[in-house]
Amino acid sequence: MSKKETEITVKDTQDGTMLQVGKRVIGSVHEVDGDFEARSGEKVLASFKNYADAEEEVIRYYNLSF
């Protein structure tokens, strides 16, 4: 069985960045008071000091939701 490659698209918005798989929005990253919040919908997953960690958290949450 082969694993299908998934492409994640990162788009800039007025509030931060939005992460998509195909047409489905999997989460977003917003800067709040110098920190970066990883969100899935309206749910705040965690707050991080750098953007890359917040983005990774959104992807990790998406992968665990299957």
Residue pairs with C-beta under 8 A, 6 or more apart in sequence:
6 21
7 21
8 19
8 20
8 21
8 26
8 59
9 19
9 20
9 21
10 17
10 18
10 19
10 20
10 55
11 17
11 18
11 20
12 18
13 28
15 28
15 30
16 28
16 29
16 30
16 31
17 28
17 29
17 55
18 25
18 27
18 28
19 25
19 26
19 27
19 28
19 29
19 55
19 58
19 59
19 62
20 26
21 62
26 40
26 58
26 59
26 61
26 62
27 38
27 39
27 40
27 41
27 45
27 58
27 59
27 61
27 62
28 38
28 39
28 58
29 36
29 37
29 38
29 39
29 51
29 54
29 55
29 58
30 36
30 37
30 39
31 37
32 47
35 47
35 48
35 49
36 47
36 48
36 49
36 50
36 51
36 53
36 54
37 44
37 45
37 46
37 47
37 48
37 54
38 44
38 45
38 46
38 47
38 48
38 54
38 55
38 57
38 58
38 61
39 45
39 58
40 58
40 61
40 62
45 57
45 58
45 61
46 54
46 57
47 54
48 54
48 57
